Amino acid sequence: MVKKVARKFAKVPKTKGVPKVYLQGAKNKKKSLAELKSTAKKYKEGKLTKADMNRIAKKRSQSATKNYKKRFKG
C-alpha cells in the first residue's frame, strides 16, 4: 500500500496573509487587500453569490493600473 505524502509549496512573500503578487497591479493596494480578505471570508462561509462574483470581477478589472492592463492584454 502506497502512503500519500502531503504536498509542499514554496514560501511566497505575503502582506497580511495575502501574496504580494495578488496586489501587484492594483491602484489602491489597501482596498484590494480588504476586498480579497472579505471575499475569502464569504466564500468560506458559503455566502458568496453569483451576483457578488460578477460585481467583484468587474471591480478587479477596473482596479488595475493602465500599464498593468496593457501588459496583460489578451
C-alpha positions in Angstrom: 0.0 0.0 0.0 1.3 3.4 -1.0 1.2 6.1 1.6 0.3 9.6 0.4 2.7 12.4 1.3 1.3 15.9 1.8 2.2 18.4 -1.0 4.7 21.1 -0.1 4.6 24.5 -1.6 7.3 27.2 -1.8 7.0 30.1 0.6 5.9 33.3 -1.0 6.2 36.9 0.3 2.8 38.0 1.8 1.1 41.1 3.0 -1.3 40.4 5.9 -1.8 36.8 4.7 -2.3 37.6 1.0 0.5 37.0 -1.5 2.1 40.3 -2.7 1.7 39.2 -6.3 -2.1 39.4 -5.9 -1.8 43.1 -5.2 0.8 43.9 -7.8 -1.2 45.9 -10.3 -3.7 47.5 -8.0 -4.2 51.2 -7.8 -5.2 51.1 -4.2 -3.5 48.2 -2.5 -5.2 48.6 0.9 -8.7 48.5 -0.7 -7.8 45.5 -2.8 -6.4 43.7 0.2 -9.6 44.3 2.1 -11.7 43.1 -0.8 -9.7 39.9 -1.2 -10.0 39.1 2.6 -13.7 39.8 2.6 -14.3 37.7 -0.5 -12.3 34.8 1.0 -14.4 35.0 4.2 -17.7 35.0 2.3 -16.5 32.0 0.2 -15.5 30.0 3.3 -18.9 30.7 4.9 -20.7 29.8 1.7 -22.4 33.2 1.4 -20.8 34.2 -2.0 -23.4 34.6 -4.7 -23.1 34.7 -8.5 -24.1 38.4 -8.4 -21.3 39.1 -5.9 -18.8 37.3 -8.1 -19.8 39.3 -11.1 -19.5 42.6 -9.1 -16.1 41.6 -7.7 -14.8 40.6 -11.2 -15.9 44.0 -12.6 -14.3 45.9 -9.7 -11.0 44.0 -10.0 -10.7 44.7 -13.7 -11.2 48.4 -13.1 -8.7 48.4 -10.2 -5.7 47.5 -12.4 -3.4 50.3 -13.4 -3.1 51.4 -17.1 0.3 49.8 -17.7 -0.7 46.6 -15.9 -3.7 46.2 -18.2 -1.6 47.0 -21.3 1.0 44.3 -20.4 -1.6 41.5 -19.9 -3.9 42.4 -22.8 -5.1 39.2 -24.4 
